[in-house]
Amino acid sequence: MSGEGETAAAANRCDFAALPICSHRHCVARHIRVAESFAARFIGLLGRRELRCKEGLLIKPGGSVHTLGMRFAIDVLFLDRRMHILKIAPILRPGRIALAPPGTCNVLEIMAGRAAWLGLHVGMRLVQQGPCLGVLGPAADRG
């Protein structure tokens, strides 16, 4: 591969980084890939065999998502600009589509079943807290 092709490939890749997201009680995802470029958003989790317990893909900007071509199910959290959960698409199996609700700005994809296990629900706000991306609580502080 030429140096130019390698540079383009690296720009479109979104590697896992320590960008944690936590709730008031639990770490939602400790290792987050941020997909901001068109290519990174388009590729998403394709090619992966699994998404581990504390891994996630944060799609910015986010909208409706699909699992076409994926090998495993995921939980999808649709988030507004302040990271409030607008909708949860639990256990979205391969070959499915989840439509984003109005106001969606970001999407967080996490391991299937993790949202229910953590007790996440619409209205909670995800935050970056220390080494973890978490939840503040109800959306009472929206504004």
Buried (B, 14 or more C-beta within 10 A) or exposed (E): EEEEEEEEEEEBEBEBEEBBBBBEEBBBBBBBBBBEBEBBBEBBBEEBEEBEBBBBBBBBEBEBBBBEEBEBBBBBBBBBEBBBBBBBBBBBEEEBEBEBEEEBBBBBBBBBBBBEEBEBEBBBBBBBBEEBBBBBEEBEEEE
